[in-house]
């Protein structure tokens, strides 16, 4: 039961860090000139790209800390600040919207990175990689990460239906709620990192 609770906690954290509703609104904006089959194909490509990027960052995060001589608490403060900035942009609705008018493959850049996997997401992944102890804990975290990415992928795959159900205003409201949750997570990360650095 403890493992299930830990999985759910990790899943929810990853799900909101990936800013799913903001990503969905960006996806709808950038693929407005595509038909439904093309949108679904791009959604699958985005999901595969995000899995590759996130797993690489998580699995090799320890080496990044070692090479640059960064402590996990210092990185926690920095990542928390970036996460807070992302949260503010979501709440204010000031996220940048790159032009998607050209019929080009936008699945990796900019949809996968930096829209889905932005600086704040990178920071969270590196921190969680440094905090994980043991093989079983890494597998649990990767499973929760994969489930969260699949959930975002499903949202993108069904984005046409979501747009009809919720409307642009509904997606904007959900994006702001996501921003509030991210702001709380950012505050906790900064507080924890600063407290440990000052010990």
N, C-alpha and C positions, 0 to 999 in steps of 0.2 A: 504493500500500500504506500510505503514511503517512496519507493521508486516511481510509482505512478504519479504521486503528488509532485515529486521532483521533475518528472517529465512534463507534466502540465504547466508547472511554473516556468520551466525553461521555454516551452513551446510558446506560451503567452508573451514572454519577454522578447523572444526572437520575432514573433509575429508583429508586434507593435514597433520594434526597432526597424523592421523592413518597411514601415509606413505604408501599409497595403492600400488604404483608400486614396492617399495622395498619389501613389504609383498608378492606381487604376484610373484616376482622373487624368494623369499625364499620358497614360497609354491611350485613353480615348481621344485625347487632343491630338496626339501624334499619329494616330492611325485613322483619323476621320475620313481620309480619302481611300481607305482600303475596304474591300468587301469582307463579309463574314469569314469565308475560308482563309483569306490572307491574314485576318486578325488572329484567328486561332493558331495559324502556323507561327506567327510572330510571338504569340503568348508562350508557345512551347519552347521557342528558341530563347526567349527571355529567361524562362524557368531553368533551362539547362545551363545557360551562361551564369546565372546567379548561383546555382549549385556548385559549379566549378570554381567560381571566384571565392565563395564563402568557405568551402571545404579547404581550399589551398591556404587561405588566410588562417583558418583555425588550426590546421595540422602543422603549419610551419611558423606559427606565432612565436613559439619559444625561441627559435633561432633569431627572429627579428629582435627580441629583447636582448639576447646575448650579444649579437653583433653590434648593436648601437649602445649597449650599456645602460638601458632604460629600466628603471624599477617599475613594478606593476602599479604601485600607488601613484607615481608621477604620471604614468600613462592613463590611469583611471581619472585623474583630475582633468587632463587634457581632453580625453574622450568625452567626459561628462560635459565639458564646456561646448564641444562641438555638437553633442547631442542636444544641449539646451538651445543652441542657435538653430538647429533643425526644427526643434519644437516651436520656437518663436515664429519661424517662417511659415510653418503649417498653420498656426493659430491666426497669423495675420493674413494668410493667403497670398504670400509674396513669393512663393516658390517660382523659380525660373521655368519657363515653358519653351524649350528649344523648338525651332521650326520643324514640322514634320511634313511639310508640303511636298518635298521631293520623294519620289517613289524609290527609296533606297532602304536597305536593310538596317533598321534602327534598333534591332533587338539587343545587340551587345552594347553599343554606344549610340545614344546615351541612355537607353531604357534600363539595361542591366546595371551598368556603371556609368555615370554616378547617380542616376535617379533612384534605383532600388538599393544598390550597395554604395552609399555615399560615405564620406569621411567618418561620420558618427557610427555607422554600421561597422566599418572597418575597425574602429576603436573598440567597440563592444566585443567583437570577435577575438581580437588580440588579447583583451583582458580576460575573457572567459577561457581562452587557450592557456594562459598563464596560471589561472586559478584551478584548472582541472588536475586532479591527482589520480593516477591509475588508469588502466585500460578501460575498465567498466564505466568509469565516470565520463571518459571521452566518448565512448560509444553511446551512452545515454544522451549526452549533449548533442552529438552529431545526429542522432535519431530525432531529437526535438527540433533541431535546425532544419533537417530535411522535411519534417512534417510542416513546419512553418512556411518553408519555401513552396511546398506543394500547395498549401492553402492560398498563398499569394498567386501562384500559377493558375489555380482554379478561378480565382476572382478575375484575373486577366482573360482567361478562356471564356468566361461567362460575362465579360464586361458589357457586351451589347444588351443583354437582358437586364443587367444591373442599371445601365443607363436609362432604360425604359421604366424600370420599377422605381428607382430613387430619384431620377432626374439630376441635373447638374447641381442644383441647390442641396439635394440630399447628400451627394458625394462630398460637397464642400463642408457640410456639417460634420460628417463622419471624419473627414480629414482634420478638422479642428479638435475633435474629441481625441483623436490619435495624438495630436500635438500636446494636449494637456497631460496625457499619460506619459509621453516621452519627457516632458518637463519634470515630472515627478521622479522618473527614473534617473534623469540627469542630476537632479539635486542630491539624490541618494548617493550616486557615484562620486560626485565632487566631495560631499561630506565625508564619506568613508575614506577616500584617498587622502584628503587633507588631514583627517584625524590620525591616520596611520603615519603620515609623513612627519607630523608634529610630535610623535611619541619619542 
